[in-house]
């Protein structure tokens, strides 16, 4: 991310540039507003900090031109001749912030960092929407973290594999989403995707739901019923909360997995099945088997390939993307205007532990979109406060600093410690990355692939 700094006074320009660069920010300084316009566009990764009174094109004229190029590029106006009327005009015309000269160095850096975080979020949201428009697992499995990229890679690798798969993850991590992505990414996408929650079905009907039945098989069975297993032939059967399946049905499921055939309840005809089974659990099935509460042979039959799903606290950097996605979707469903998001709110959301994972985050987005409570800020505070109790809120600068370190670590890991490639992917200069690495105590050697 780049700070485009504009001031017709070379001494002031150089002083502001040094202030920002000493804080590890990448700065491009020019003395004329017109010279800055060619750099700007909808994909430009940066913000504008400009003096108001300049010959030729002044700061307000530049603000209009910047907003015409992209209304979501933050523009910070700086002037030594400011008053309340000018500040109100700046806000009314869409300036991100208004600073009076001489600018306090600490305040200038704080405003610039907030503006950069806002711009980064805008660009990430746009990439997200483009990603969602593409469909497939890229569109379904949202995120840029190393953990989620590994999940996408596993889904892409296994989508066409004719093996049964066990998904392992906490409640709310998106196990059904991963199962659907596996189904839709492979050759079985033309067949049915059949989902059955083993924990939500009473013992008395789950067998009929799985295997189907013939007329007269039991009291009330007036007609033939095709079970989930048979209906999934040619496609995928997803068994969620497999640990909740009754022991007597585990025996029958094991036989189905081994023989790929079933008999309907009350029937004698063997029906061959061509399907893939994806099971999901939130508990350690092997430990459960050791306690006699799950069949060990079924565990080993299901555990041909296990795909772990990361919790949301393991990929906090994906929270802004996910929250924006859920907020947009919730606002569209309720026909509401999408509430604005600021860096402070997103920092609080990222700091939350999210015990309910993505499902909890989606519920918060629903409430915010509906305008419940006192609005977005109070809703975010309510979420964080519920986990933190009466503990003090971590200062915003510390939260942003921690998030920045995490993002840099993730990028360095993905790039194998290659600083040039990492800087390019982060949209910053190599010099800026080195400064940030020094600030966070990071060494490229810690990420270099052997």
Secondary structure, DSSP 8 states (H G I E B T S, - for coil): -EEEEE-S-HHHHHHHHHHHHHTT-EEEEES-SHHHHTT--TT--EEEEEESS-SSS-HHHHHHHHHHH-TTS-EEEEESS--HHHHHHHHHTT-SEEEESS--HHHHHHHHHHHHHHHHHHHHHHHHHHHHHT-HHHHHS---SHHHHHHHHHHHHHTT--S-EEEE--TTS-HHHHHHHHHHTSGGGGS-EEEEETTTS-HHHHHHHHH-B-TTSSTT--S-B--HHHHTTTSEEEEETGGGS-HHHHHHHHHHHHH-EE--BT----EE---EEEEEESS-HHHHHHTTSS-HHHHHHHTTEEEE---GGGGGGGHHHHHHHHHHHHHHHHT-------HHHHHHHHHS--TTHHHHHHHHHHHHHTT-TT-HHHHHHHHHHHHHTT-----HHHHHHHHHHHHHHHHHHHTTT-HHHHHHHHTS-HHHHHHHHHHHT--GGGT---
